Structures are given as C-alpha cells and as structure tokens.
Amino acid sequence: MAGFRQLSGDEMGRLTLEAYAAADRHPVTLMLHNIRSMWNVGSMFRTADAAGIGEIILTGYTATPPRKEIEKTALGAQLTVPWRHFADPLEALSALKAEGRKVFGLEIAENSRSYSSLQPADYPLVLLVGNEVDGIGDELLAQCDGVLEIPQYGTKHSLNVAVAAGVALFECVRLFLREG
C-alpha cells in the first residue's frame, strides 16, 4: 500500500514571484462587485492566485489593497494577482467586453445554466460575483452574456461569496484546460 506524507513548502515546486509574474495565466477574470467583507476580498485574491487566473476587477465599494484585512486572508496574493478598480461596474463591464471577454454572472437567477456548462467559445471570460447579501442585482445581470449557477443540494440557497467564487473559478479553469 502506498504511503502518504505531507509535502513541505520547499517540496511543493512553487513558482517564485518573478516566475509567477511571467507565467501564462488562464483566460479568466474575476470581477467583485460591492463585496462588503475585506476578508472575502482577500480570500478571493488567494484563490485567484491558486487558480492562475488573469486578473481581478474590483468595483463599487469593494475594498482595494493595501488593507490589513485583505492581506490577512490573501497571504500575499494581492501582490501576485493583477487587479484594477472601477468605481462604476457598468464602466468595468463595458471595458471588459471591449477587450473581447464574455461576462458570466455567478448567481441564482432565471435562465441560468450550470457552472459546469462552459464551452471553448465562452473564453476569455469574466466571472462576476456580487454582494454577500444582495448578490449581483438585475442591472448588472442584464449586462451579462450568461448566468452560471452552482447547484445547491441542502436547505441553504447560497454559498459564501468567496467559497462560491472558488468553486466556480476552479471549474472555469478545469473546463478551459480540458479543451486546450
């Protein structure tokens, strides 16, 4: 029977900051709109780094680095993941679409489709997540090319926004790599 042993940090083969900055990234952008918890923001930076996505877009009143609350959960990822801030989310969506990206809201909504249904033609894409209480909102959903939904099997009808973003980001990357 094979044995298992936890790897030390030196054994993990992590990229240096310089190598990561120069590495190719997956054609996925994460857009955070009106995220109220800086710990959630930091967590999503850390997940974005781990998933190797292109960038994070921060909009509305979502806090931007540097902030100690973001740094506490980002663990340095706020320095490795490129990010931009737009006060106006509609301006951000317009700019992202002009760059040739399709926008997918992550929300429980009418006419949504499974988060596992992405196709090669959907890339490069933006995954838009919204406020912990109010979600994305109809105004921004109307600007999306599609809405993705993570199935819920229990009594709760939502996941924490950072958890949902993590589940969906890794699925976006997995589906991209499957086709590549």
C-alpha positions in Angstrom: 0.0 0.0 0.0 1.3 3.4 -0.9 2.2 5.7 1.9 1.4 9.4 2.1 3.4 12.2 3.5 2.6 15.9 3.6 5.0 17.9 1.4 7.0 20.8 2.9 6.9 24.2 1.3 10.3 23.6 -0.4 9.0 20.3 -1.9 5.9 21.9 -3.5 7.6 23.4 -6.5 6.0 26.8 -6.1 6.9 29.5 -8.5 8.9 32.4 -7.4 7.1 35.8 -7.5 9.1 36.7 -10.7 8.3 33.3 -12.4 4.6 33.7 -11.5 4.5 37.2 -12.8 6.0 36.0 -16.1 3.8 32.8 -16.3 0.9 32.4 -18.7 -2.4 32.7 -16.9 -5.8 31.2 -17.7 -8.2 33.5 -19.7 -10.5 34.0 -16.7 -11.1 37.3 -14.9 -12.8 37.6 -11.6 -15.0 40.7 -11.0 -16.0 41.5 -7.5 -18.9 44.0 -7.1 -19.8 45.6 -3.8 -18.2 43.0 -1.6 -18.5 44.2 1.9 -16.1 41.9 3.7 -12.4 42.6 3.2 -11.7 39.1 4.4 -13.8 37.7 1.5 -11.8 40.0 -0.9 -8.5 38.7 0.4 -9.7 35.1 0.2 -10.7 35.6 -3.4 -7.3 37.1 -4.2 -5.7 34.0 -2.7 -8.0 31.7 -4.7 -7.3 33.7 -7.9 -3.6 33.2 -7.4 -4.0 29.4 -6.8 -6.2 29.1 -9.9 -3.7 31.1 -12.0 -6.3 33.4 -13.5 -5.6 36.6 -15.4 -6.8 39.3 -13.1 -9.3 40.6 -10.6 -11.6 43.6 -11.2 -12.9 45.4 -8.1 -16.0 47.6 -8.4 -18.3 49.6 -6.4 -17.4 49.8 -2.7 -15.3 46.7 -2.7 -12.2 47.5 -0.8 -8.8 47.6 -2.6 -5.4 46.7 -1.4 -3.5 47.6 0.6 -5.6 46.9 3.6 -4.6 44.7 6.5 -7.9 42.8 6.4 -7.3 41.9 2.8 -3.7 41.0 3.4 -4.7 38.7 6.4 -6.5 36.3 4.1 -4.8 37.0 0.8 -1.4 36.0 2.2 0.5 38.0 -0.4 -1.8 37.1 -3.4 -2.8 40.8 -3.5 0.8 41.3 -4.8 0.7 38.5 -7.4 -2.7 38.8 -9.0 -3.1 41.8 -11.3 -6.1 43.9 -10.4 -7.9 47.0 -11.4 -10.5 49.1 -9.7 -13.5 50.8 -11.4 -15.9 52.8 -9.2 -18.7 52.1 -11.8 -19.4 48.4 -12.5 -21.1 49.3 -15.8 -17.9 51.0 -17.0 -15.9 48.0 -16.0 -18.2 45.6 -17.9 -18.0 47.8 -21.0 -14.2 47.9 -20.9 -14.0 44.1 -20.4 -16.4 43.4 -23.2 -14.4 45.8 -25.4 -11.4 43.7 -24.6 -13.2 40.7 -26.1 -14.4 39.0 -22.9 -17.7 37.4 -22.3 -19.3 38.1 -18.9 -21.0 35.5 -16.8 -22.7 36.3 -13.5 -22.5 33.8 -10.7 -26.0 33.9 -9.3 -29.2 32.0 -8.7 -31.3 33.6 -11.4 -33.9 32.9 -14.1 -32.4 31.3 -17.2 -29.1 30.5 -15.5 -27.1 27.5 -16.6 -24.8 25.1 -14.7 -21.4 26.4 -13.9 -20.0 23.3 -15.4 -21.5 24.0 -18.9 -18.9 26.4 -20.2 -17.6 25.8 -23.8 -14.5 26.9 -25.6 -16.3 29.8 -27.2 -17.1 31.3 -23.8 -13.4 32.2 -23.2 -11.9 34.6 -22.4 -14.5 35.2 -19.7 -15.3 37.3 -16.7 -16.9 35.7 -13.7 -18.9 38.4 -11.9 -19.7 37.9 -8.2 -21.8 40.2 -6.1 -22.6 41.4 -2.6 -22.8 38.9 0.2 -26.5 39.8 0.9 -27.9 41.4 -2.3 -26.0 39.4 -4.9 -25.3 40.9 -8.3 -28.6 42.7 -8.9 -30.7 42.9 -12.0 -29.0 45.9 -13.5 -25.7 44.1 -13.8 -27.2 40.7 -14.7 -28.8 42.5 -17.7 -25.3 43.2 -18.9 -24.1 39.6 -18.7 -23.7 37.3 -21.6 -24.9 34.4 -19.4 -25.5 33.5 -15.8 -23.9 30.5 -14.1 -25.3 28.7 -11.1 -23.8 26.2 -8.7 -26.3 23.6 -7.7 -27.4 23.6 -4.1 -28.4 20.3 -2.5 -29.1 21.3 1.1 -31.5 23.6 2.8 -29.4 26.7 2.2 -29.8 28.5 -1.1 -26.4 30.1 -1.3 -22.7 29.7 -0.5 -20.4 32.3 1.0 -19.3 34.5 -1.9 -15.6 33.6 -1.6 -16.4 29.9 -1.5 -18.7 30.2 -4.5 -16.1 32.1 -6.4 -13.5 29.4 -5.6 -15.7 26.6 -6.7 -16.6 28.4 -10.0 -13.1 29.7 -10.7 -11.5 26.2 -10.5 -14.3 24.8 -12.7 -13.7 27.6 -15.2 -10.0 26.7 -15.3 -10.7 23.0 -15.4 -13.0 23.3 -18.4 -10.6 25.6 -20.2 -7.7 23.1 -19.7 -9.9 20.2 -20.8 -10.5 21.9 -24.1 -6.9 23.1 -24.5 
